[in-house]
Amino acid sequence: MATLDDSSLNAAMYVYIAISVLLYPYACFVYTGIVNFIMGDDVFVINVFVLLVWRLMIYMLLFLFAIFIAPIGLLYLWYASTKYEF
């Protein structure tokens, strides 16, 4: 049975990070669209430190799962761009 050594594990980690960096804006696009749909124009007044921790946690999770979330945004952008072609 083949085992992964440290160099191949590091290479896989760097590839995953590079893909996440490229797909992160699309994951943020999906997150922003969902939050705007649910929240609308409502405004909440909360402690700035709580908001900072919340946003940091959300954006870290978006970066971590960008590979799984970003295809939704890419599919939506593809659909929206082909919808208006003649």
N, C-alpha and C positions, 0 to 999 in steps of 0.2 A: 504494500500500500504506500502510495506516495505521500510525503509530508511536505508541508510548506516551511521553508527556512525563512530566516529573518529578512533576507534581501527581497524575496518575492512578496513577502507580506508588506514590506515598506513600499515596494513598487505599486502594489494594489491599493494601498492607502493613498499614495500620491495621485494615482489615477482617479480614485473616488473623489478626492478633494478637488482635482481639476475639473471633473465633470460637474460637481456641485457648484463650483464657482461660476461655470458657464450657465447653469440652469437656475441659479438662485433668483435672478430678476423675474423669471417666469413664475416661479413659486410665489414670490412676493406679489405679482400681478393677480394670481388666483386668490391669495389670502386677502388682499385689499378689496377685490371684487366681492368676495363673500361677506366680509365685514361691512362694507358699504351697503350691500343688499339687506343685511340683517339690521344694522344700526340706523341706517338712513342719515338724517341730519341731527340726530340726538347728540347732546354734549353732556359729558359727565365730569364733575369736578372731584378730583381725587388727589391724594398726596403725590407729589412729583417723584419721590423715591419709589413708591409702589408702582407708578406708571413706568419708570425707568427699568425696574426689575422685570415687570411684566413684558415690556417690549423686547428687552434683551433675551428673555427666555423664548418668546415667540420667534424672534429672528434666528436664534440659534437652532430651534427646532425646524424652522423653514430651511435653513442651510443643511441640516442633517438629513432631512427627507426631501430635498429638492429633486432628487432623481425620480421620486415617486409622485410628487405634486406637480412639477413643471409640465409633464406631458398633457395635463388637463388644460393648462394655459396655452400651450402650443397648439393643441387641437382646436381650442376656441378661436385663437387668432387665425388659424388656417381656415376655419369655417367662416368667420366673419369676413375675411379677405376674398374668399371665393364666392361668397353670397352675392356680392355686388359687382361681379364681373359680367361683361356683356357677351 
